Amino acid sequence: MVANRDYFRVLVVDLKREKSEVKRLEGRREFVGGSGLCALLFERYGLKNAPWHNENQPLIFAIGPLTGLFPLMSKTICAFKSPYHDQYTESHAGGRSALSLFFANLDALVIKEQARRPSLLVVGSRRVEIRDASYLWGLDVIKTGKIVRRLVGEASGHRSILRIGPSGENLCSFSCINCDTYRHFGRLGAGAVMGKKNLKAIAILGDERAFFPPGKNYKKVYGKIFKRIEDSGMMKKYHDLGTPANFKKLNELRSLPWRNLSATWDKDVDRISGETFAEGHLLRNLACSGCPIGCIHLGYIREKFMKDHRYYFEQVAYDYEPVFATGSMLGITDPVKVLKLILEIDAKGLDVISTGVALAWAAEAMEKGLISREETICDLKFGDAQGFLEAVGHLSNQETEFYRHLSRGTLAAARIYGGEDFACVLGQEMAGYATGELYFTAQALGFRHSHLDVGAYSYEQKHDERDVKRAVDFLIKDEPRRALLNSMVSCLFARGVYTNEYLAMCLESVGLKDIAINLDELSERIRFYRWKLRFDTGFSPEDIKIPRRFYKVESWKGKVNPKFLDELKISYGKRLKGLVSEGEKKWT
Amino acid sequence: MKFLRASNIKRCIGCNICSLTCAREVHGLISWQASGIRIKSSGGISTGFEATFCLACKEPACLNACPTDALIPRKGGGVIFKRQSCIGCLECKEACPVDAVSVDDSGFPVICIHCGRCVSFCPHRCLELVKE
């Protein structure tokens, strides 16, 4: 078995026929893997003009040419037509998924059609099985994970279990796919795509015993990369407070969204800071397979449930974004309540950022009298966790007409009930950065509407000048390398380690020299393929509106300049369109 | 003699770097299974991890089970594997009471040689090479 093929080995599963096919696909030199491979596969299997819920739409998972071979090459790209905006999108997760696919001897898994009944798909190097999972339907992701682990039996420690909760079954537009309990293919509704396919869970068994070493230099280069990671300071940064280290910094910069972005600073930040969580609520750390960093921070909840010193104990992963969405955004500053909310949202299979931001809008809408208990069943008030905890269940089950609308996204609900001005939506529910005009533009028009599409919030912290051309040039120049890293597929935390020079060294050491010598062009080309799919499936920069709330934000730089924000949005939209038309001339 | 010990396995984050290192550096393979050390969660990912590797028995059951003398005693404990004598029957794997024998791509046993290569790659110093 070789670990560095110059083609793609793809398993295409047809859930309706309950048959699968192993495909050998050419295109490694052009599409590389991961994000690029997803674009190739969606072009081949996707239906650009049919809605996301068409049963023929594919759900794609792909890894890259360096997965399993180098540290931090530990992410999987999931691609699909999104229930949120009915356009092409990607979602990324780590856990054990990437190495499990690699050791299942696959570069990608494509799932087509709809199963006749709720199903569990088991995939290994010598195993494809579609099993009845009717009895799992309705269960939360934690119970589902436990049962699937028992059902699958083999490959313990060397497998990945992906599953959805009730919100995915109910087709919520921001339901996610839970990956190995503590990681998620989140945000734009991958969970609903599985739900629509009647697919409750996927077990990927990394059961291929061994591959031959890919090249003479490989061991030496691995050692160099490992040393570089140790020397980079990453270990310390992510071993230490992890991403929640951002809380104090962003609050100080007046860029931390509080109470549905009605403020960007609060005196109580210390109560939910990285330091507070680490000192009082951190249980331990976990790593994605093949990554020595161990950035996953597991918090614990220990709660007395009877007078006689009877306690229960639960654990849940926390990070900057989940704590922003369930903490500062909802005005909750009790860390235990924050962890309980994250756990409840996780269990239902909802995306935590989108859910927190949607509930923050609902709380403000209730405060302003646009909605009442008739719609929400419970009281939603900033700072009151109990109401939000109840609302998570109502949202997941779509208990009322209101929750049915909210499960399509905050703006979908605001269009019915009013309050569009204060819906914190930038293409999708905002991530936790209110750094200013450039970040708002970048998320609103970003490829995945993610804070990780480009480094806008970081640029913004270093540049006070309001220069539209320079800022948009930065967005345009920053994206291709991220598209390339997402095609390898590296964790973006490692972007400082895997410069193009080091990526080339790794690729060359595993016999992929022709990719190594062409990284700049490949980055541009993959970026083009991805954007082309988004435009082909209906993306239009002009259709994206930035709600008024963002125009009223005040950060360390002062008030948002509406003219600058509008100009950035227009200019970035034009540049993205230009990229696609130029790319079409060059690469199609 | 030195022996591999997972003295601080409670610190383990489940990264599998030790398994991948052993396969790559010692056995010339890319694997997280065909390795002298394997990591799995103990009772589900939520309760920590355990490492499975040769405990360096003084009277190894694997050695006694081997019909072709492909395993010979290692000084102080454990075994030395002689591939040229192995017929791939995997009786050693069956005999090992702690499931420390894994299997490579060609069907031959893979057993920890207590070399300590994995120790230097473990990010949390869970493993150590101990003189006993």
Chai-1 contact restraints between the chains, C-beta under 6 A:
chainA,res_idxA,chainB,res_idxB,connection_type,confidence,min_distance_angstrom,max_distance_angstrom,comment,restraint_id
A,A3,B,I30,contact,1.0,0.0,6.0,A-B,restraint_1
A,S156,B,K40,contact,1.0,0.0,6.0,A-B,restraint_2
A,G157,B,I39,contact,1.0,0.0,6.0,A-B,restraint_3
A,G157,B,K40,contact,1.0,0.0,6.0,A-B,restraint_4
A,H158,B,W32,contact,1.0,0.0,6.0,A-B,restraint_5
A,T181,B,I45,contact,1.0,0.0,6.0,A-B,restraint_6
A,R209,B,Q33,contact,1.0,0.0,6.0,A-B,restraint_7
A,R209,B,A34,contact,1.0,0.0,6.0,A-B,restraint_8
A,R209,B,D105,contact,1.0,0.0,6.0,A-B,restraint_9
A,A210,B,L29,contact,1.0,0.0,6.0,A-B,restraint_10
A,A210,B,S31,contact,1.0,0.0,6.0,A-B,restraint_11
A,A210,B,A34,contact,1.0,0.0,6.0,A-B,restraint_12
A,A210,B,D104,contact,1.0,0.0,6.0,A-B,restraint_13
A,A210,B,D105,contact,1.0,0.0,6.0,A-B,restraint_14
A,F211,B,I30,contact,1.0,0.0,6.0,A-B,restraint_15
A,P213,B,G28,contact,1.0,0.0,6.0,A-B,restraint_16
A,N285,B,I13,contact,1.0,0.0,6.0,A-B,restraint_17
A,L286,B,I13,contact,1.0,0.0,6.0,A-B,restraint_18
A,L286,B,G14,contact,1.0,0.0,6.0,A-B,restraint_19
A,A287,B,I13,contact,1.0,0.0,6.0,A-B,restraint_20
A,A287,B,G14,contact,1.0,0.0,6.0,A-B,restraint_21
A,A287,B,C15,contact,1.0,0.0,6.0,A-B,restraint_22
A,S289,B,N16,contact,1.0,0.0,6.0,A-B,restraint_23
A,C291,B,C15,contact,1.0,0.0,6.0,A-B,restraint_24
A,P292,B,C15,contact,1.0,0.0,6.0,A-B,restraint_25
A,P292,B,I17,contact,1.0,0.0,6.0,A-B,restraint_26
A,P292,B,P123,contact,1.0,0.0,6.0,A-B,restraint_27
A,G294,B,I13,contact,1.0,0.0,6.0,A-B,restraint_28
A,Q315,B,S46,contact,1.0,0.0,6.0,A-B,restraint_29
